[in-house]
Amino acid sequence: MSLSEAESLVRDGIADLRGGRLTDAKARFERVIAADTSLPKPWLLLAQACHHLGDASGEEDALDKLLLTDMRNLAGLLMKADLRARAGDDRAASSFYRTALNVAGITDNVPQMLVPMLQRAEAYLNSASARFEAHLVNRLGSAAVQQSGLGGRVRQSVDLLLGKSTLYLQQPSSFYFPGLPQRQFYERDEFPWLAEIEAAVPAMQEELRAVLAEGHEFTPYVEGSPDRPRPNNHLLGDPSWGAFYFWRNGARVAENAARCPRTMAALDHAPQPIITARSPMALYSVLKPGTHIAPHHGMLNTRLICHIPLMVPGDCALRVGNETRAWEEGKALIFDDSIEHEAWNRSDSTRVILLFEVWRPEISADERAELAAIFSAIDEYQGVPEEAI
């Protein structure tokens, strides 16, 4: 068969398809496919003819042949998904629909005729997710799946499986240490030394009130440097997110430390990193009413950030990854700031916490010493890296 004959058969087959002469259309497409020509084989057109004839087996065979050679054919993926959905195969249909939506997301000028199919794909995925959850409820029990019957990490895994939460991982802006658990928050009872710090909260609150009574304006937490590009942060130079440092870049801020001796004594209980020109780092962190700290990642995953809430109005919270916790006065929050996090104060009063960093407990003493040497060597090369805020 010549190329021109094959092209003529395809044109006639399309006319038959549009005119409802489905058997004739199928026969013409099959002749072209069987012929040895340079014309691309019309598998999609054959699948359409089989679909309208109710020949599910022939439709699936044609679609499989199409996707074998053109695995990201959008129309083919959608038709294959539809076919699996009609067969009651939720998992296969969802897989093809999801792939089709991903392809559509990176495709310029999606054909208008496919838009309703893509909308149907989204609706199907939502309903399939509901059916899958219903299956889990049936198998595991509604209390376990819908309430708190599953343990914390197992509960989180089910939420991820059902698409109810997003996976967040460590993405430090400066240094990544491998092999550490991907934990958003740690619990207070995991750190025996916290009890001494929390016991000092009334004394620290008294010192904080004295500092605030002096009317001293705190330093903006986000500051620019002429030696670096200015941070792309709406709080740059804004004391709405303010800092009153006790330790900064590894150096004691003598004046502030002298004002708050009991706070400094409490900090001595924490396993703070000791790294020249870098750590310890400890401060009052002030968040004024209506202030929102946008989502960001910290520099390192070798540390945890501790918050000791000293002055906490309502409607203030911290989100780390997919978990949000409100501060409670006197009760520490400990989290991995290399995971995306944000904070807000939606109240009409100021929030103040004592913020400091500690070594992650999973890092051994020998590794801490080695990491401290690495960080010092990094800092010797033209300064300490900037926080990516």
C-alpha positions as CSV (number, residue, x, y, z in Angstrom):
1,M,0.0,0.0,0.0
2,S,1.3,3.4,-1.0
3,L,1.5,6.3,1.4
4,S,-1.1,8.2,-0.5
5,E,-3.5,5.2,-0.3
6,A,-3.0,4.9,3.4
7,E,-3.6,8.6,3.9
8,S,-6.8,8.3,1.8
9,L,-8.0,5.4,3.9
10,V,-7.4,7.4,7.1
11,R,-9.4,10.4,5.8
12,D,-12.2,8.1,4.7
13,G,-12.1,6.4,8.1
14,I,-12.4,9.7,9.9
15,A,-15.4,10.6,7.7
16,D,-17.0,7.2,8.5
17,L,-16.4,7.7,12.2
18,R,-18.1,11.1,12.1
19,G,-20.9,9.8,10.0
20,G,-21.6,6.9,12.4
21,R,-20.4,4.2,9.9
22,L,-18.4,2.6,12.7
23,T,-17.8,-0.8,11.2
24,D,-16.4,0.7,8.0
25,A,-14.2,3.1,10.0
26,K,-12.8,0.3,12.0
27,A,-12.0,-1.7,8.9
28,R,-10.2,1.2,7.2
29,F,-8.0,1.9,10.3
30,E,-7.2,-1.8,10.6
31,R,-6.1,-1.9,6.9
32,V,-3.8,1.0,7.5
33,I,-2.3,-0.5,10.6
34,A,-1.7,-3.8,8.8
35,A,0.0,-2.1,5.9
36,D,3.8,-1.4,5.7
37,T,3.8,2.4,5.3
38,S,5.6,5.3,6.8
39,L,2.3,6.8,8.0
40,P,2.0,6.7,11.8
41,K,-0.4,3.9,12.8
42,P,-3.9,5.3,13.7
43,W,-4.2,3.5,17.0
44,L,-6.1,6.3,18.6
45,L,-8.7,6.4,15.8
46,L,-9.1,2.7,15.9
47,A,-9.6,2.9,19.7
48,Q,-12.3,5.5,19.1
49,A,-14.1,3.3,16.6
50,C,-14.0,0.3,18.9
51,H,-15.3,2.4,21.8
52,H,-18.3,3.5,19.8
53,L,-18.9,-0.1,18.7
54,G,-18.8,-1.2,22.3
55,D,-15.8,-3.4,21.7
56,A,-13.9,-2.8,25.0
57,S,-11.3,-5.5,24.2
58,G,-10.5,-4.0,20.8
59,E,-10.4,-0.4,22.3
60,E,-8.0,-1.5,25.1
61,D,-5.7,-3.3,22.7
62,A,-5.5,-0.3,20.4
63,L,-4.8,2.1,23.4
64,D,-2.1,-0.2,24.7
65,K,-0.4,-0.2,21.4
66,L,-0.7,3.6,21.2
67,L,0.8,4.1,24.7
68,L,3.5,1.6,24.0
69,T,5.0,4.0,21.4
70,D,3.6,7.3,22.7
71,M,3.4,6.9,26.5
72,R,2.3,10.5,27.2
73,N,-0.4,10.7,24.5
74,L,-3.0,12.8,26.5
75,A,-6.1,11.5,24.6
76,G,-4.9,7.9,24.9
77,L,-4.2,8.2,28.6
78,L,-7.7,9.7,29.2
79,M,-9.4,7.0,27.1
80,K,-7.5,4.3,28.9
81,A,-8.5,5.7,32.3
82,D,-12.1,5.9,31.2
83,L,-12.0,2.3,30.1
84,R,-10.5,1.1,33.4
85,A,-13.1,3.2,35.3
86,R,-15.9,1.5,33.4
87,A,-14.4,-1.8,34.3
88,G,-14.5,-0.8,38.0
89,D,-10.7,-0.8,38.4
90,D,-10.3,2.3,40.6
91,R,-6.6,1.9,41.1
92,A,-5.7,1.6,37.5
93,A,-8.1,4.3,36.4
94,S,-6.7,6.7,39.0
95,S,-3.2,6.0,37.9
96,F,-4.0,6.8,34.3
97,Y,-6.1,9.9,35.2
98,R,-3.3,11.2,37.4
99,T,-0.7,10.7,34.7
100,A,-3.0,12.5,32.2
101,L,-3.5,15.5,34.5
102,N,0.3,15.7,35.0
103,V,0.8,15.6,31.3
104,A,-1.8,18.3,30.8
105,G,-0.1,20.4,33.4
106,I,3.1,20.6,31.3
107,T,1.4,20.7,27.9
108,D,0.9,24.0,26.0
109,N,-2.5,24.5,24.4
110,V,-4.4,21.5,25.6
111,P,-7.1,20.7,22.9
112,Q,-10.4,22.2,23.9
113,M,-12.2,18.9,23.3
114,L,-10.1,17.2,26.0
115,V,-10.9,19.8,28.7
116,P,-14.2,18.1,29.8
117,M,-12.3,14.8,30.0
118,L,-9.7,16.4,32.2
119,Q,-12.4,17.8,34.5
120,R,-14.0,14.4,34.7
121,A,-10.6,13.0,35.6
122,E,-10.3,15.4,38.6
123,A,-13.8,14.5,39.7
124,Y,-13.1,10.8,39.4
125,L,-9.9,11.1,41.5
126,N,-11.8,12.8,44.3
127,S,-14.6,10.2,44.3
128,A,-12.0,7.3,44.1
129,S,-10.2,8.8,47.1
130,A,-13.5,8.8,49.0
131,R,-14.1,5.1,48.0
132,F,-10.6,4.2,49.1
133,E,-11.1,5.9,52.5
134,A,-14.4,4.1,52.9
135,H,-12.6,0.8,52.2
136,L,-10.0,1.6,54.9
137,V,-12.8,2.5,57.3
138,N,-14.5,-0.8,56.6
139,R,-11.3,-2.8,57.1
140,L,-9.7,-0.9,60.0
141,G,-12.7,0.6,61.7
142,S,-14.0,4.1,61.6
143,A,-12.4,5.1,64.9
144,A,-9.0,4.2,63.7
145,V,-9.2,5.9,60.3
146,Q,-11.3,8.9,61.0
147,Q,-10.4,9.7,64.6
148,S,-7.4,9.0,66.8
149,G,-7.4,5.2,66.9
150,L,-4.1,5.0,65.0
151,G,-0.8,6.1,66.6
152,G,0.8,9.4,65.6
153,R,3.2,8.3,62.8
154,V,0.7,5.7,61.5
155,R,-2.0,8.3,61.5
156,Q,0.2,10.6,59.5
157,S,1.0,7.9,57.0
158,V,-2.7,7.3,56.4
159,D,-3.3,11.0,56.0
160,L,-0.5,11.1,53.4
161,L,-1.9,8.0,51.7
162,L,-5.4,9.6,51.4
163,G,-4.0,12.9,50.2
164,K,-5.2,14.7,53.3
165,S,-1.8,16.1,54.1
166,T,1.3,17.1,52.2
167,L,4.7,15.5,52.5
168,Y,7.3,18.0,53.9
169,L,11.0,17.1,54.1
170,Q,14.1,18.7,55.4
171,Q,15.4,21.3,53.0
172,P,18.1,23.3,54.8
173,S,19.3,26.4,52.9
174,S,23.0,26.0,53.8
175,F,24.0,22.5,55.1
176,Y,22.4,19.1,55.0
177,F,23.4,16.2,57.3
178,P,22.1,12.9,56.0
179,G,20.5,10.0,57.9
180,L,18.4,12.1,60.3
181,P,14.7,11.4,61.0
182,Q,12.2,13.6,59.2
183,R,10.4,14.9,62.3
184,Q,8.5,18.2,62.3
185,F,8.0,18.5,66.1
186,Y,9.7,16.8,69.0
187,E,7.9,16.3,72.3
188,R,8.9,18.0,75.6
189,D,9.3,14.8,77.6
190,E,12.1,13.7,75.2
191,F,14.4,16.3,76.7
192,P,15.0,16.0,80.5
193,W,16.9,19.3,80.6
194,L,13.8,21.2,79.5
195,A,12.2,20.8,83.0
196,E,14.9,23.2,84.5
197,I,14.2,25.8,81.8
198,E,10.4,25.6,82.1
199,A,10.7,25.9,85.9
200,A,12.5,29.2,85.4
201,V,9.6,30.6,83.2
202,P,8.2,32.9,86.0
203,A,11.6,34.4,86.6
204,M,12.2,34.9,82.9
205,Q,8.8,36.5,82.5
206,E,9.7,39.0,85.3
207,E,12.9,39.9,83.4
208,L,11.0,40.2,80.2
209,R,8.5,42.6,81.7
210,A,11.3,44.8,83.0
211,V,12.9,44.9,79.5
212,L,9.6,45.8,77.9
213,A,8.9,48.5,80.5
214,E,12.1,50.2,79.4
215,G,10.5,50.9,76.0
216,H,13.5,49.5,74.2
217,E,12.7,48.8,70.5
218,F,13.9,45.4,69.5
219,T,16.2,44.8,66.5
220,P,14.4,43.6,63.3
221,Y,14.9,39.9,63.1
222,V,15.4,40.1,59.3
223,E,18.2,42.5,58.5
224,G,20.1,43.2,55.3
225,S,23.8,43.4,54.7
226,P,25.6,45.5,52.0
227,D,27.9,42.4,51.4
228,R,25.0,40.2,50.4
229,P,21.8,40.4,48.3
230,R,18.9,41.8,50.3
231,P,16.6,39.0,51.6
232,N,13.3,38.7,49.6
233,N,11.2,39.0,52.8
234,H,8.4,41.5,53.5
235,L,9.6,41.8,57.1
236,L,13.1,43.0,56.1
237,G,14.1,45.8,58.5
238,D,10.7,45.6,60.2
239,P,10.7,45.3,64.1
240,S,7.2,43.7,63.9
241,W,9.3,40.6,64.0
242,G,11.9,41.7,66.5
243,A,14.9,40.3,68.4
244,F,16.5,40.9,71.7
245,Y,19.7,38.8,71.6
246,F,21.4,37.1,74.5
247,W,23.8,35.2,72.3
248,R,24.4,36.2,68.7
249,N,26.8,34.5,66.3
250,G,28.4,32.7,69.2
251,A,29.1,35.8,71.2
252,R,27.4,36.8,74.4
253,V,25.5,40.2,74.1
254,A,26.8,41.5,77.4
255,E,24.3,44.4,78.0
256,N,21.3,42.2,77.4
257,A,22.7,39.3,79.3
258,A,23.3,41.5,82.3
259,R,19.7,42.6,82.3
260,C,18.4,39.0,82.4
261,P,20.7,36.9,84.6
262,R,18.1,34.3,85.4
263,T,17.3,33.8,81.7
264,M,21.0,33.3,81.0
265,A,21.2,30.8,83.9
266,A,18.2,28.9,82.5
267,L,19.9,28.7,79.0
268,D,22.9,27.0,80.6
269,H,20.8,23.8,80.9
270,A,20.3,23.5,77.1
271,P,22.8,21.6,74.9
272,Q,23.5,24.5,72.7
273,P,26.1,24.2,69.9
274,I,29.4,26.0,70.6
275,I,30.8,27.1,67.3
276,T,33.0,30.1,66.9
277,A,31.2,33.1,65.2
278,R,28.1,31.0,64.8
279,S,26.6,29.5,68.0
280,P,25.2,29.8,70.6
281,M,22.2,31.7,69.4
282,A,19.5,32.8,71.9
283,L,17.0,35.7,71.9
284,Y,13.6,37.0,72.8
285,S,11.6,36.7,69.6
286,V,8.9,39.3,69.4
287,L,5.9,39.0,67.1
288,K,3.7,42.1,67.1
289,P,-0.1,42.0,66.4
290,G,-1.1,41.1,62.9
291,T,2.4,39.9,61.9
292,H,2.9,36.9,59.7
293,I,6.3,35.2,59.2
294,A,6.1,33.7,55.7
295,P,6.9,30.0,55.0
296,H,10.7,29.4,54.9
297,H,13.5,26.9,55.7
298,G,16.3,27.3,58.2
299,M,20.0,26.9,57.4
300,L,20.8,23.5,58.9
301,N,19.2,20.2,59.8
302,T,21.8,19.5,62.5
303,R,19.9,21.6,65.1
304,L,16.5,21.9,66.6
305,I,14.9,25.2,67.5
306,C,13.3,25.6,70.9
307,H,10.6,28.1,71.8
308,I,9.9,28.9,75.4
309,P,6.6,30.9,75.3
310,L,6.7,33.8,77.8
311,M,4.0,36.1,76.6
312,V,1.3,34.4,74.4
313,P,-2.0,35.9,73.4
314,G,-4.6,33.9,71.7
315,D,-4.7,33.3,67.9
316,C,-1.0,32.8,67.6
317,A,0.5,29.6,66.1
318,L,3.4,27.9,64.4
319,R,3.1,25.6,61.4
320,V,5.9,23.2,60.7
321,G,5.3,21.0,57.6
322,N,1.8,19.8,57.8
323,E,1.3,20.3,61.6
324,T,0.2,23.4,63.3
325,R,0.7,24.0,67.1
326,A,-0.3,27.0,69.2
327,W,2.1,28.2,71.8
328,E,1.2,27.6,75.5
329,E,2.7,29.8,78.1
330,G,5.6,28.1,79.8
331,K,5.5,24.9,77.6
332,A,8.3,24.5,75.1
333,L,7.9,23.8,71.4
334,I,10.8,22.0,69.8
335,F,11.0,21.7,66.0
336,D,13.2,21.1,63.0
337,D,13.4,24.5,61.2
338,S,14.9,22.9,58.1
339,I,11.4,21.8,57.3
340,E,9.2,24.5,55.8
341,H,7.6,26.5,58.6
342,E,5.7,29.7,59.2
343,A,4.2,31.6,62.2
344,W,1.6,34.2,62.8
345,N,0.1,36.5,65.5
346,R,-3.5,37.3,64.6
347,S,-4.3,38.8,68.0
348,D,-4.2,42.4,69.2
349,S,-1.4,41.8,71.6
350,T,2.4,41.1,71.3
351,R,3.8,37.5,71.5
352,V,7.2,37.0,73.0
353,I,9.1,33.7,73.2
354,L,12.6,32.8,74.3
355,L,14.2,31.2,71.2
356,F,17.4,29.2,71.1
357,E,19.0,26.3,69.2
358,V,20.2,22.9,70.4
359,W,22.0,20.0,68.8
360,R,19.7,17.3,67.5
361,P,19.7,14.4,69.9
362,E,20.4,11.8,67.1
363,I,23.9,13.4,66.5
364,S,26.6,11.8,68.6
365,A,29.2,13.7,70.5
366,D,32.0,12.8,68.0
367,E,29.8,13.9,65.1
368,R,29.0,17.2,66.9
369,A,32.7,17.9,67.3
370,E,33.3,17.1,63.6
371,L,30.4,19.2,62.5
372,A,31.6,22.1,64.6
373,A,35.0,21.9,62.9
374,I,33.3,21.8,59.4
375,F,31.1,24.9,60.3
376,S,34.1,26.8,61.6
377,A,36.0,26.0,58.4
378,I,33.0,27.1,56.3
379,D,32.8,30.4,58.3
380,E,36.5,31.1,57.9
381,Y,35.9,31.3,54.1
382,Q,34.4,34.9,53.9
383,G,32.0,34.7,56.8
384,V,28.9,33.0,58.1
385,P,26.2,32.1,55.6
386,E,23.1,34.2,55.6
387,E,19.8,32.7,56.9
388,A,17.5,32.1,54.0
389,I,14.4,33.9,55.4
